[in-house]
Amino acid sequence: MVLNEVRKNESGYTLIETVIALALFITVLLPLTTSIGNLFIDKTPEQMGGALRAAEKEMTQISLQKKNTDGTNRTGDGFIVSRTITRSNIVVDIEVIVALPEKPEKPILILCKSIVAY
């Protein structure tokens, strides 16, 4: 008689409750870990920041050193920086294109500036 009373007071999770809880946990956990993983794998913001610094540095060098020739060079950050300078009367149009060495035909950033040279 004591044995029957103990069995009636037993409480716990059934197999169906456990499977449902596991399914809910996975449906929340899987997208969350995928999103967090993509944030760590995706380096686009870092690349854009580095490309912008390289383009601004090239623009500054063009302005200070009065470079008036087109050219391409590689930066210490691993970017390829191309500059195109077009002169029409007193207006100088400068275009700086920054790309990765793996994909030089696909620019990361294009920075344009027009200055008046008198």
DSSP file (Angstrom, degrees, kcal/mol; ACC not computed):
  #  RESIDUE AA STRUCTURE BP1 BP2  ACC     N-H-->O    O-->H-N    N-H-->O    O-->H-N    TCO  KAPPA ALPHA  PHI   PSI    X-CA   Y-CA   Z-CA
    1    1 A M     >        0   0    0      0, 0.0     4,-1.3     0, 0.0     3,-0.0   0.000 360.0 360.0 360.0 -35.5    0.0    0.0    0.0
    2    2 A V  H  >  +     0   0    0      1,-0.2     4,-1.6     2,-0.2     5,-0.1   0.859 360.0  57.8 -67.1 -36.4    2.9    2.4    0.7
    3    3 A L  H  > S+     0   0    0      1,-0.2     4,-1.6     2,-0.2    -1,-0.2   0.877 103.7  51.3 -63.5 -40.1    4.3    1.6   -2.7
    4    4 A N  H  > S+     0   0    0      1,-0.2     4,-1.5     2,-0.2    -1,-0.2   0.852 107.4  53.5 -66.3 -36.0    1.1    2.7   -4.5
    5    5 A E  H  X S+     0   0    0     -4,-1.3     4,-1.2     1,-0.2    -1,-0.2   0.863 106.3  52.4 -68.5 -35.4    1.1    6.1   -2.7
    6    6 A V  H  X S+     0   0    0     -4,-1.6     4,-0.5     1,-0.2     3,-0.3   0.907 107.7  51.5 -67.4 -40.9    4.7    6.8   -3.7
    7    7 A R  H >< S+     0   0    0     -4,-1.6     3,-0.7     1,-0.2    -1,-0.2   0.844 106.4  54.3 -65.7 -33.8    3.8    6.2   -7.4
    8    8 A K  H 3< S+     0   0    0     -4,-1.5    -1,-0.2     1,-0.2    -2,-0.2   0.815 107.5  50.6 -70.5 -29.4    0.9    8.6   -7.3
    9    9 A N  H 3< S+     0   0    0     -4,-1.2    -1,-0.2    -3,-0.3    -2,-0.2   0.494  82.6 115.4 -87.8  -4.3    3.0   11.5   -5.9
   10   10 A E    <<  +     0   0    0     -3,-0.7     2,-0.3    -4,-0.5    -3,-0.0  -0.452  42.1 179.5 -67.4 133.8    5.7   11.2   -8.6
   11   11 A S        +     0   0    0     -2,-0.2     2,-0.3     2,-0.0    -2,-0.0  -0.977  17.3 116.4-134.4 151.7    5.9   14.2  -10.8
   12   12 A G        -     0   0    0     -2,-0.3     2,-0.3     0, 0.0    -2,-0.0  -0.971  60.7 -57.1 173.4-175.5    8.2   14.9  -13.7
   13   13 A Y        -     0   0    0     -2,-0.3     2,-0.1     4,-0.0    -2,-0.0  -0.681  43.6-137.4 -91.5 140.8    8.4   15.6  -17.4
   14   14 A T     >  -     0   0    0     -2,-0.3     4,-2.0     1,-0.1     5,-0.2  -0.434  30.0-104.9 -85.7 169.9    7.0   13.2  -19.9
   15   15 A L  H  > S+     0   0    0      1,-0.2     4,-2.3     2,-0.2     5,-0.2   0.881 121.2  53.4 -62.9 -38.3    8.9   12.4  -23.1
   16   16 A I  H  > S+     0   0    0      1,-0.2     4,-2.3     2,-0.2    -1,-0.2   0.907 108.4  49.4 -65.8 -41.9    6.4   14.5  -25.1
   17   17 A E  H  > S+     0   0    0      1,-0.2     4,-2.3     2,-0.2    -1,-0.2   0.886 111.3  50.1 -63.6 -38.6    7.0   17.5  -22.9
   18   18 A T  H  X S+     0   0    0     -4,-2.0     4,-2.3     2,-0.2    -2,-0.2   0.910 110.9  48.3 -66.5 -42.5   10.7   17.1  -23.2
   19   19 A V  H  X S+     0   0    0     -4,-2.3     4,-2.4     2,-0.2    -2,-0.2   0.903 112.6  48.8 -65.2 -41.6   10.6   16.8  -27.0
   20   20 A I  H  X S+     0   0    0     -4,-2.3     4,-2.3     2,-0.2    -2,-0.2   0.918 112.0  48.5 -65.5 -43.2    8.4   19.9  -27.2
   21   21 A A  H  X S+     0   0    0     -4,-2.3     4,-2.2     1,-0.2    -2,-0.2   0.904 112.4  49.2 -63.5 -40.6   10.7   21.9  -24.9
   22   22 A L  H  X S+     0   0    0     -4,-2.3     4,-2.3     2,-0.2    -2,-0.2   0.894 110.1  50.9 -65.2 -40.4   13.7   20.8  -27.0
   23   23 A A  H  X S+     0   0    0     -4,-2.4     4,-2.3     2,-0.2    -2,-0.2   0.911 111.8  47.1 -64.5 -42.6   12.0   21.8  -30.2
   24   24 A L  H  X S+     0   0    0     -4,-2.3     4,-1.3     2,-0.2     5,-0.2   0.899 111.5  51.5 -64.7 -40.1   11.2   25.3  -28.9
   25   25 A F  H  X S+     0   0    0     -4,-2.2     4,-2.8     1,-0.2    -2,-0.2   0.905 111.6  46.7 -63.4 -41.8   14.7   25.7  -27.6
   26   26 A I  H  X S+     0   0    0     -4,-2.3     4,-2.6     1,-0.2    -2,-0.2   0.887 107.4  55.9 -69.5 -39.5   16.2   24.8  -30.9
   27   27 A T  H  < S+     0   0    0     -4,-2.3    -1,-0.2     1,-0.2    -2,-0.2   0.781 117.6  36.1 -66.5 -24.6   13.9   27.1  -32.9
   28   28 A V  H  X S+     0   0    0     -4,-1.3     4,-1.3    -3,-0.2    -2,-0.2   0.850 119.8  47.1 -89.8 -41.7   15.1   30.0  -30.8
   29   29 A L  H  X S+     0   0    0     -4,-2.8     4,-2.6    -5,-0.2     5,-0.2   0.879 105.1  57.5 -71.7 -39.8   18.7   29.0  -30.4
   30   30 A L  H  X S+     0   0    0     -4,-2.6     4,-2.0     1,-0.2     5,-0.2   0.942 110.0  41.3 -63.3 -51.0   19.5   28.2  -34.0
   31   31 A P  H  > S+     0   0    0      0, 0.0     4,-2.3     0, 0.0    -1,-0.2   0.877 114.9  53.9 -63.8 -33.8   18.6   31.5  -35.5
   32   32 A L  H  X S+     0   0    0     -4,-1.3     4,-2.3     2,-0.2    -2,-0.2   0.935 110.2  44.6 -65.8 -46.1   20.2   33.4  -32.6
   33   33 A T  H  X S+     0   0    0     -4,-2.6     4,-2.4     1,-0.2    -1,-0.2   0.855 112.0  53.9 -68.0 -33.3   23.6   31.6  -33.0
   34   34 A T  H  X S+     0   0    0     -4,-2.0     4,-2.2    -5,-0.2    -1,-0.2   0.922 110.3  46.9 -64.7 -43.4   23.4   32.0  -36.8
   35   35 A S  H  X S+     0   0    0     -4,-2.3     4,-1.6     2,-0.2    -2,-0.2   0.923 114.2  46.2 -64.4 -44.5   23.0   35.8  -36.4
   36   36 A I  H  X S+     0   0    0     -4,-2.3     4,-1.5     1,-0.2    -1,-0.2   0.899 111.7  52.6 -66.3 -39.7   25.7   36.1  -33.8
   37   37 A G  H  X S+     0   0    0     -4,-2.4     4,-2.0     1,-0.2    -1,-0.2   0.895 106.8  52.4 -62.2 -40.9   28.0   34.0  -36.0
   38   38 A N  H  X S+     0   0    0     -4,-2.2     4,-2.7     1,-0.2    -1,-0.2   0.841 104.3  57.1 -65.2 -32.8   27.4   36.2  -39.0
   39   39 A L  H  < S+     0   0    0     -4,-1.6    -1,-0.2     1,-0.2    -2,-0.2   0.891 111.8  41.5 -64.5 -38.2   28.4   39.3  -37.0
   40   40 A F  H  < S+     0   0    0     -4,-1.5    -2,-0.2     1,-0.1    -1,-0.2   0.820 119.0  44.4 -79.2 -30.3   31.7   37.8  -36.1
   41   41 A I  H  < S+     0   0    0     -4,-2.0     2,-0.5    -5,-0.2    -2,-0.2   0.874  95.6  83.1 -80.8 -38.8   32.4   36.4  -39.6
   42   42 A D     <  +     0   0    0     -4,-2.7     4,-0.1    -5,-0.2    -1,-0.0  -0.543  49.9 176.5 -73.7 119.0   31.3   39.5  -41.6
   43   43 A K     >  +     0   0    0     -2,-0.5     4,-2.5     1,-0.2     5,-0.2   0.084  41.7 117.5-108.8  21.6   34.1   42.0  -41.8
   44   44 A T  H  > S+     0   0    0      1,-0.2     4,-2.8     2,-0.2     5,-0.2   0.912  74.3  49.6 -59.8 -46.3   32.3   44.5  -44.0
   45   45 A P  H  > S+     0   0    0      0, 0.0     4,-2.2     0, 0.0    -1,-0.2   0.905 112.8  48.1 -61.0 -38.5   32.3   47.4  -41.4
   46   46 A E  H  > S+     0   0    0      2,-0.2     4,-2.4     1,-0.2    -2,-0.2   0.908 112.8  48.4 -66.8 -40.8   36.1   46.9  -40.8
   47   47 A Q  H  X S+     0   0    0     -4,-2.5     4,-2.8     2,-0.2     5,-0.2   0.916 111.3  49.8 -64.7 -43.0   36.8   46.8  -44.5
   48   48 A M  H  X S+     0   0    0     -4,-2.8     4,-2.4     2,-0.2    -2,-0.2   0.905 111.3  49.1 -63.2 -41.2   34.7   49.9  -45.1
   49   49 A G  H  X S+     0   0    0     -4,-2.2     4,-2.2    -5,-0.2    -1,-0.2   0.923 113.8  45.5 -63.9 -44.1   36.5   51.8  -42.3
   50   50 A G  H  X S+     0   0    0     -4,-2.4     4,-2.3     2,-0.2    -2,-0.2   0.892 113.2  50.1 -65.5 -40.0   39.9   50.7  -43.7
   51   51 A A  H  X S+     0   0    0     -4,-2.8     4,-2.4     2,-0.2    -2,-0.2   0.896 110.3  50.2 -65.6 -39.8   39.0   51.6  -47.2
   52   52 A L  H  X S+     0   0    0     -4,-2.4     4,-2.6    -5,-0.2     5,-0.2   0.911 110.6  49.3 -65.2 -42.0   37.7   55.1  -46.1
   53   53 A R  H  X S+     0   0    0     -4,-2.2     4,-2.2     2,-0.2    -2,-0.2   0.914 112.1  48.8 -62.3 -41.9   41.0   55.7  -44.2
   54   54 A A  H  X S+     0   0    0     -4,-2.3     4,-2.0     2,-0.2    -2,-0.2   0.905 112.9  47.5 -64.9 -40.9   43.0   54.7  -47.3
   55   55 A A  H  X S+     0   0    0     -4,-2.4     4,-2.5     2,-0.2    -2,-0.2   0.912 112.5  48.4 -67.3 -42.4   40.9   56.9  -49.6
   56   56 A E  H  X S+     0   0    0     -4,-2.6     4,-2.3     2,-0.2    -1,-0.2   0.882 110.6  51.6 -65.5 -37.3   41.1   59.9  -47.3
   57   57 A K  H  X S+     0   0    0     -4,-2.2     4,-2.3    -5,-0.2    -1,-0.2   0.912 110.6  48.2 -64.2 -41.9   44.9   59.5  -46.9
   58   58 A E  H  X S+     0   0    0     -4,-2.0     4,-2.4     2,-0.2    -2,-0.2   0.910 110.6  51.3 -65.0 -41.8   45.2   59.4  -50.7
   59   59 A M  H  X S+     0   0    0     -4,-2.5     4,-2.3     1,-0.2    -2,-0.2   0.907 110.5  49.3 -60.6 -41.9   43.1   62.5  -51.1
   60   60 A T  H  X S+     0   0    0     -4,-2.3     4,-2.7     1,-0.2     5,-0.3   0.916 110.6  49.5 -64.7 -42.8   45.2   64.3  -48.5
   61   61 A Q  H  X S+     0   0    0     -4,-2.3     4,-2.6     1,-0.2     6,-0.4   0.895 110.7  50.4 -63.7 -39.1   48.4   63.3  -50.3
   62   62 A I  H  X>S+     0   0    0     -4,-2.4     4,-0.9     1,-0.2     5,-0.6   0.922 114.0  45.1 -63.7 -43.3   47.0   64.5  -53.6
   63   63 A S  H  <5S+     0   0    0     -4,-2.3    -2,-0.2    -5,-0.2    -1,-0.2   0.906 120.0  38.8 -68.2 -42.2   46.1   67.9  -52.1
   64   64 A L  H  <5S+     0   0    0     -4,-2.7    -2,-0.2     1,-0.2    -3,-0.2   0.891 122.9  37.9 -78.3 -40.3   49.3   68.4  -50.3
   65   65 A Q  H  <5S-     0   0    0     -4,-2.6    -1,-0.2    -5,-0.3    -2,-0.2   0.483  99.1-129.8 -92.8  -2.0   51.8   67.1  -52.8
   66   66 A K  T  <5 -     0   0    0     -4,-0.9     2,-0.4    -5,-0.2    -3,-0.2   0.872  36.3-178.8  55.6  39.9   50.0   68.5  -55.8
   67   67 A K      < +     0   0    0     -5,-0.6    -1,-0.2    -6,-0.4    -2,-0.1  -0.585  10.4 176.6 -68.3 124.2   50.1   65.1  -57.6
   68   68 A N        +     0   0    0     -2,-0.4     2,-0.4    -3,-0.1    -1,-0.1   0.101  46.0  94.3-116.9  21.3   48.4   65.6  -60.9
   69   69 A T  S    S-     0   0    0     15,-0.1     2,-0.1     1,-0.0    14,-0.0  -0.878  73.4-118.1-116.8 147.9   49.0   62.2  -62.4
   70   70 A D        +     0   0    0     -2,-0.4     2,-0.3    15,-0.1    14,-0.2  -0.420  48.7 146.6 -72.2 155.5   46.8   59.2  -62.4
   71   71 A G  E     -A   83   0A   0     12,-1.8    12,-3.0    -2,-0.1     2,-0.4  -0.986  38.9-130.5-177.7 170.8   48.1   56.1  -60.7
   72   72 A T  E     +A   82   0A   0     -2,-0.3     2,-0.3    10,-0.2    10,-0.2  -0.998  26.8 165.3-136.8 138.0   47.6   53.0  -58.6
   73   73 A N  E     -A   81   0A   0      8,-2.5     8,-3.2    -2,-0.4     2,-0.4  -0.962  32.4-117.8-146.9 166.4   49.3   51.8  -55.5
   74   74 A R  E     -A   80   0A   0     -2,-0.3     6,-0.2     6,-0.2     2,-0.1  -0.897  27.9-142.3-108.4 134.7   48.9   49.3  -52.7
   75   75 A T    >   -     0   0    0      4,-2.5     3,-1.3    -2,-0.4   -21,-0.0  -0.382  26.8-108.2 -89.1 170.0   48.5   50.4  -49.1
   76   76 A G  T 3  S+     0   0    0      1,-0.2    -1,-0.1     2,-0.1    -2,-0.0   0.703 118.1  63.0 -68.8 -19.7   49.9   48.8  -46.0
   77   77 A D  T 3  S-     0   0    0    -27,-0.1    -1,-0.2     2,-0.1   -27,-0.0   0.522 121.9-104.5 -82.4  -5.6   46.4   47.7  -45.1
   78   78 A G  S <  S+     0   0    0     -3,-1.3     2,-0.2     1,-0.3    -2,-0.1   0.613  76.7 132.5  94.2  12.9   46.3   45.5  -48.2
   79   79 A F        -     0   0    0     21,-0.2    -4,-2.5   -29,-0.1     2,-0.6  -0.646  54.4-131.3 -94.8 154.6   44.0   47.7  -50.4
   80   80 A I  E     -AB  74  99A   0     19,-3.2    19,-2.3    -2,-0.2     2,-0.5  -0.939  24.8-164.4-102.2 122.3   44.6   48.8  -54.0
   81   81 A V  E     -AB  73  98A   0     -8,-3.2    -8,-2.5    -2,-0.6     2,-0.4  -0.938   6.4-174.5-114.0 121.8   44.1   52.5  -54.3
   82   82 A S  E     -AB  72  97A   0     15,-2.9    15,-2.9    -2,-0.5     2,-0.4  -0.924   4.9-162.8-114.0 139.8   43.6   54.1  -57.8
   83   83 A R  E     -AB  71  96A   0    -12,-3.0   -12,-1.8    -2,-0.4     2,-0.4  -0.969   7.1-170.2-125.0 140.7   43.4   57.8  -58.4
   84   84 A T  E     - B   0  95A   0     11,-2.5    11,-2.4    -2,-0.4     2,-0.5  -0.997   6.8-168.0-127.2 125.6   42.1   59.6  -61.5
   85   85 A I  E     - B   0  94A   0     -2,-0.4     2,-0.4     9,-0.2     9,-0.2  -0.964   3.8-175.2-120.1 124.5   42.6   63.3  -61.8
   86   86 A T  E     - B   0  93A   0      7,-2.7     7,-3.1    -2,-0.5     2,-0.5  -0.972   6.8-160.2-121.6 130.7   40.8   65.4  -64.4
   87   87 A R  E     + B   0  92A   0     -2,-0.4     2,-0.3     5,-0.2     5,-0.2  -0.923  14.9 170.6-113.0 132.2   41.5   69.0  -65.0
   88   88 A S  E >   - B   0  91A   0      3,-2.6     3,-2.2    -2,-0.5     2,-0.4  -0.887  67.3 -55.5-140.4 110.2   39.1   71.4  -66.8
   89   89 A N  T 3  S-     0   0    0     -2,-0.3    28,-0.0     1,-0.3    -1,-0.0  -0.440 121.1 -19.2  56.6-114.1   40.1   75.1  -66.6
   90   90 A I  T 3  S+     0   0    0     -2,-0.4    27,-3.7    -3,-0.1     2,-0.5   0.470 118.4  93.4-102.0  -1.6   40.4   75.8  -62.9
   91   91 A V  E <   -BC  88 116A   0     -3,-2.2    -3,-2.6    25,-0.2     2,-0.5  -0.801  55.0-164.7 -97.2 129.3   38.4   72.9  -61.6
   92   92 A V  E     -BC  87 115A   0     23,-3.2    23,-2.7    -2,-0.5     2,-0.5  -0.961   4.5-158.6-113.8 119.5   40.2   69.7  -60.7
   93   93 A D  E     -BC  86 114A   0     -7,-3.1    -7,-2.7    -2,-0.5     2,-0.5  -0.867   9.2-168.3 -99.0 126.1   38.1   66.5  -60.3
   94   94 A I  E     -BC  85 113A   0     19,-3.5    19,-2.5    -2,-0.5     2,-0.4  -0.951   5.9-174.8-117.4 131.6   39.7   63.8  -58.2
   95   95 A E  E     -BC  84 112A   0    -11,-2.4   -11,-2.5    -2,-0.5     2,-0.5  -0.990   2.6-170.0-127.4 123.9   38.4   60.3  -58.0
   96   96 A V  E     -BC  83 111A   0     15,-3.2    15,-3.1    -2,-0.4     2,-0.5  -0.963   3.7-167.0-115.7 126.4   39.9   57.7  -55.6
   97   97 A I  E     -BC  82 110A   0    -15,-2.9   -15,-2.9    -2,-0.5     2,-0.5  -0.952   1.3-164.0-116.3 129.0   38.8   54.1  -55.9
   98   98 A V  E     +BC  81 109A   0     11,-2.9    10,-2.9    -2,-0.5    11,-1.7  -0.947  18.1 160.5-116.1 131.4   39.7   51.5  -53.2
   99   99 A A  E     -BC  80 107A   0    -19,-2.3   -19,-3.2    -2,-0.5     6,-0.0  -0.916  39.7-102.6-141.4 166.3   39.5   47.8  -53.9
  100  100 A L  E >   - C   0 103A   0      3,-0.6     3,-0.6     6,-0.5     6,-0.2  -0.647  30.3-122.5 -87.1 150.0   40.7   44.5  -52.4
  101  101 A P  T 3  S+     0   0    0      0, 0.0    -1,-0.1     0, 0.0   -22,-0.1   0.820 112.2  57.4 -62.3 -29.6   43.6   42.8  -54.2
  102  102 A E  T 3  S+     0   0    0      1,-0.3     3,-0.1     2,-0.1    -3,-0.0   0.832 122.4  23.7 -69.3 -31.4   41.4   39.7  -54.6
  103  103 A K  E X   +C  100   0A   0     -3,-0.6     3,-1.4     3,-0.1    -3,-0.6  -0.577  67.2 159.7-133.6  69.9   38.7   41.6  -56.5
  104  104 A P  E 3  S+     0   0A   0      0, 0.0    -1,-0.1     0, 0.0    -2,-0.1   0.760  76.1  59.4 -67.5 -21.5   40.3   44.7  -58.1
  105  105 A E  E 3  S+     0   0A   0      1,-0.2    -2,-0.0    -3,-0.1    -3,-0.0   0.630  98.6  63.9 -80.2 -12.2   37.5   45.1  -60.6
  106  106 A K  E <  S-     0   0A   0     -3,-1.4    -6,-0.5    -6,-0.2    -1,-0.2  -0.865  82.2-149.2-115.1  97.5   34.9   45.4  -57.7
  107  107 A P  E     -C   99   0A   0      0, 0.0    -8,-0.3     0, 0.0     3,-0.1  -0.311  13.6-159.2 -68.9 146.4   35.6   48.6  -55.7
  108  108 A I  E    S+     0   0A   0    -10,-2.9     2,-0.3     1,-0.3    -9,-0.2   0.818  79.8   9.1 -83.9 -38.1   34.8   48.8  -52.0
  109  109 A L  E     -C   98   0A   0    -11,-1.7   -11,-2.9   -58,-0.1     2,-0.5  -1.000  55.6-163.5-149.1 139.6   34.7   52.6  -52.0
  110  110 A I  E     -C   97   0A   0     -2,-0.3     2,-0.5   -13,-0.2   -13,-0.2  -0.991  13.4-171.4-125.1 122.4   34.8   55.4  -54.5
  111  111 A L  E     -C   96   0A   0    -15,-3.1   -15,-3.2    -2,-0.5     2,-0.3  -0.961   4.1-171.0-118.1 125.8   35.6   58.9  -53.1
  112  112 A C  E     +C   95   0A   0     -2,-0.5     2,-0.3   -17,-0.2   -17,-0.2  -0.888   7.1 174.2-119.1 147.3   35.2   61.9  -55.4
  113  113 A K  E     -C   94   0A   0    -19,-2.5   -19,-3.5    -2,-0.3     2,-0.5  -0.984  15.3-157.6-151.3 138.1   36.3   65.5  -54.8
  114  114 A S  E     -C   93   0A   0     -2,-0.3     2,-0.3   -21,-0.2   -21,-0.2  -0.976  17.6-179.6-117.4 130.5   36.3   68.7  -56.9
  115  115 A I  E     -C   92   0A   0    -23,-2.7   -23,-3.2    -2,-0.5     2,-0.6  -0.920  27.5-124.5-127.9 155.3   38.6   71.5  -56.0
  116  116 A V  E     -C   91   0A   0     -2,-0.3     2,-0.6   -25,-0.2   -25,-0.2  -0.878  23.5-168.0 -99.9 119.5   39.2   74.9  -57.5
  117  117 A A              0   0    0    -27,-3.7    -2,-0.0    -2,-0.6     0, 0.0  -0.926 360.0 360.0-110.2 113.0   42.9   75.5  -58.4
  118  118 A Y              0   0    0     -2,-0.6    -1,-0.1   -27,-0.0   -27,-0.1   0.370 360.0 360.0-120.7 360.0   43.6   79.1  -59.3
